[in-house]
């Protein structure tokens, strides 16, 4: 198999589909790799590093897409890349199609078989390619929330940990999965008052054992979410329903009742967001203000939210195949296994976005 790695062209995207160490591993297992010139520069890897690992260097993206049997990327393909896809080709990347009907339809028309990192499951039903992104996004969410709470950033001028004589900021996290847990860990490190809301009692029990009285855990109900969100200085949305759009847990009315200058960080935006006031942003302009509240949409690629809210077994056990005419059909484990055999040397072999920060 010839595996192609094009340079990422989405705005402010500097990562690369495979690092040189992964290329070396693939070549060691008998695969061929074609890397677009300059693809790794944003991650600190020059063409010579890829050539030294056994890859061939292509002059441009068109050559990569034309020659490769499989395309390995980081972000969803942009319009000019979709036009280069062909029937029978495999695309392996983050897709997050639940909130992007236009991209879904374009991929269907391409005839390519598209495997989304975020839907790849392990033997226990976990999401091994999404989890590292969730860890990064969760930890960064608190960092950017603290920054945007500063007065000069338009925030309310609140220090997360407070000072002697002044109470700490209240941070509410929706979802206690991978992203939510990592957000909680960092927020507690800032000495903020932290609450995690989740609908899985088993997960709340685990968090209670892990963090003890330092963390408040609450079962998710409409009343609980409203009460906690309205009183919060920062709210982190870390909700994931695998393969589906995120539920809108926070209404505009709730946001309107929050203190002006408060901050919302919606990690779930790749799946449509869990706040009614959320909408997509760009890396160039990542924030906006709605109802007096600063919104920052933190892409998991940093989607990786990993909350356990309403994660159904059938969603864990299905991947999406786009090769069938006119439909993106959920495939069984057996059918997915057949596809995975063609990509078995890729999954987990060092995608640069999956290295821990």
N, C-alpha and C positions, 0 to 999 in steps of 0.2 A: 504494500500500500504506500502511496505517496501522500504524505501529510503536509499541507500547506499552512504557513503562518504569515498572514498579511500584517502590515503595520496598521495599528488602530487609528481611525480618522475622526472619531467623535471628539467634539470640543473638550479640551482639557483632559483627555484620556492618554495616559503615558505608559500604561501597562502593556504587556505582550503575552500572547497565548502560550508560549513555551519558553522557558529559560534554557540556556545552553546545557545545563545538567540534564534536563528532560530530553533534549534532542539526543544527547549522547546515549541515554538509556534506550530510547526508541531505536536508534541505529544499532545498538548492541543486540536488540531483539529482532533485527532483520528488516526494519522499516526504513523508508527513505523520507527525508525531510527537506522541504523547500521553504526558505525564509525570505521574505521581502527585504531588500536592502534598507537598513535603518530601522527595522521593526523594533529592535531592542534598546535603542538609544535612550528612550525615556526612562528605562529601568536600569540603565547603566551598563548594558551589554552591546558592544560593537559587533559589526559583521564578522570580524576576525574570530571572535569568541564562538560564534555559531559555526563558522567554517571549521574551526579547530575541533568542534564537537561532532563533525561529520555531516553538517547540513550543506546543501547547495544554496547559493544566494541568487534570488531573482531580482530583475531590474525594476519591476513594478508589480502592483497588485493584480493587474490583468493576467500577467504570466502565472502568478500563484493560483488564481481561481481557475484558469484554463487548464493547468496541468494537474492539479492536486485531486486526489480521490476524496480526501477529507480536509475541511478547512477548520482550523482551531483558532478561536478568537477569544476576546475578553467580553466585549460588549455586543449588543445586538447589531446586526448588519445595517449599515446606512443605505440610503436609496441607491447610490452608485454601486454599492457592493451587492445588493440584492439582484441587480441587473446582471451581475456576473455569475450568479449561481446557476446550476444546471440540473436537469433531471438525473437522478442516480447519485448525485454528489451528497456527501455527508457534511453537515454543519454542526460543530460542537462549540457551544458558547453559552453565556447567560442570555436568556431571551425575555423572561417575565412578560408573557403574552396576555395574561389575564386582563391587563389594563390597556392593551394596544391592539385593537381589532384590525387596524389598517396594516400593521406589520404582520399579523397573523395571516391575513388574506394574501399579502404579497408573497409570503413564504410558501403558502399553499400553491400559488400560481407558479412558483419557481420549479416545483417538482422535486426539490431537494429533500433529503431526510434530515430533519432538524432535531437535535438532541439538546435539551436545555440543561445546563449544569445544575440548576436549582431543582430539577425534578429527578435527578439521579439518586437512587436510594441504596442503602446498604442492607445487609442481611437482617438488621433489626428495625428497618423502616426509617432509619435516620437519613439526613440529607448531608452527606460528607463534603460535597463541594460547596454547599451554601453555608455551612457552619462557620468556616473561617471568616467569610465575609461578614457574617452576623456578629462575630466576636469584634471585628474591627469597627463595624458600624455602631455597635452598642457602646463601645468605649469612647469613640469619637463624639457620639451624640451628646454626652454630658460635657465634654470639652467645649464643643461649639455652643451649647446652651449657656455655659458659664460666661463665655466671651460675649454672647449677644445680650446677656442680662446687664452688661456694663452700660452706664449712662451714655457714654460717647457712641455706643452702637445703637442707641435708641431704646435700650432696655430700662427697666425700673431702677437700676442702680443697686442691685442686690448681690451680695457676696454669698456664694453657695454655703460656705461653712459658718457664716456669721462671724462675730467676734464676741469676747466676753461682754455680757450685758445686752447683746442683740441676738435674737433667735436666728437659727439657721434657715436657709431657704427650704421650701417644701418642693420636693421633686416627686412626681407621680409617673410611674412607668406602666403602660398598658401592655401586658404580655410578659410572661415569666420564662420564655424560652431562652435560646442562646443569646440573642441580642439584648433582651430585657435583663437577663442575669448579668451580663457584662456591663450594661449601663448602670445597674444597681451597684455593682462592685466599685465602679469609679466614683459614682455619686457619694457613696458612703466614705470613700477615700477622701473626698472633699469635705467630709463631715456635715453633709446636708441631711435633712430629715427625709427619708426615702420610703415610699410606699409602692409595692408591686401589686397590680390587680390582674388576676387570671381566673379563668373558669374551671381550670383543672385543679381540684383539691389535692390530688396526689403531687402535683408540681409545687403548690404552695407549701405542702408539708416538707418537701425536699429543700425548698428555699429557707424555711424556718429552721431546719436542722443545720443547714450550711452557714447561715448568718446570725441566727439567734435573735436576741432582742434588738439588735442594731437595725434590723429591717422589719417594717410592718408589711404584712401580707393580707390582702383582702379578696374575698370571692367576688367575681364579676357579676354585677347586676346593673341595670340602668340607673337605679338610685345611687349605688355606690360610685359609679363612674362620674355621675353629675356632681355629687357632693365633693369628691376628691379633686376633680379637674377644676372646678370653679375656685377652689381654695389654693390651687397650686401656683407656684412661681415659674416652674418649668414642667412641661408634660412631654414625655417621650412615647411615641407610638411605635411599638415593637410587635405588631400583630402579624401573624402569618397563617393563612389557610393554603396549604401547598397546592399550587396549580390553579388557584382561583383568586378572584379579586378580594382584597381585604374588606372586612365589614366596616361600615361607618359607625364607629362606636361613640364619637363625639360630634354632637350637632352644632350648627352655627349658633344656636341659642346659648349653648353652654360656653362656647368660645367668647361670645359677647359679654358674658357675666364675669369673665376672668379679669384680673387686675390689668389695667393698661401697662404695657411694657413687659408683660410676661412673655414667655417663650414656648413655642411648640416646635418640637423636632419630630418629623414624621419619617421614621425609617421605612415604613411600609409603603412609601410612595411608588416604588417600582411595581407594586400590585394595586395601584390606584389610591392608596392612602387610607388611613382609618379615621381621619377628621373630615367633616363635611366641607371645611374651608380649605382643604389641601388641593393644590394643583401643581402640575409639573413645573420645575424650574431648570435653570442651566447652571453649570459650574461658574460661569461668568457673573451671573446674578442669582445667587442661591437663596436669597431671603426676600420676603415681602411682608406687608402688614395687612391683616384682615381683622376688623372689629377691635383695633387697637392692640392686637397681639402679634408679636413677631413670629413669623412662620419660617422655618428652615427645613427644607426637604432633603433628608440625608439619604442619597442613593446607596445601596449596599454594594457599591463597587466603585464598593460599600453598600441589596437586599438582602441584605440578608437578615431581615428579622427572623427570629426563630421561635416565636411564641407557639404555645401548644393549644391555642384557642381553636376549638372545633376542627381538629385535624382528623379527618375521617380515614378509616383504613383503606377505602378504595382510592382515595387521593394519594395515599402513601405508596400504593402498589401500582400506580399507573404512570407511564411516561407518555408523551405525545409524539405521534409520528405524522409527518406532513407529506408522505409520499403518495397517499391515496388520492384519487381524484375527488376534488371538491370538499374533502372533509379532513379535519384534524381529529383523528380517532384515538381514544385512550386504548393502549395496547395492554394485553395481559402480560404477566411476568414471563411466560414462555416466549411470547413474541418479542418482548423487550430484550430478553436474553440473546436472541438471535442477532438483534442489532448490536448489542453490546459486544459480541464476539468480534465485530469489525472494528470496534474502538477500544478493545480491552487494554491496549498498551498506553492509552492516553489517560484514562480516568485516574486522577490522584498522583500523576507523575510530575508534579512541580509547576503547575500553572502559576504564573507569577502573582496573580491576584489572590492565591490561596496561601501564600507564605505569611506566617504570623507577623504582625506589625511589631 
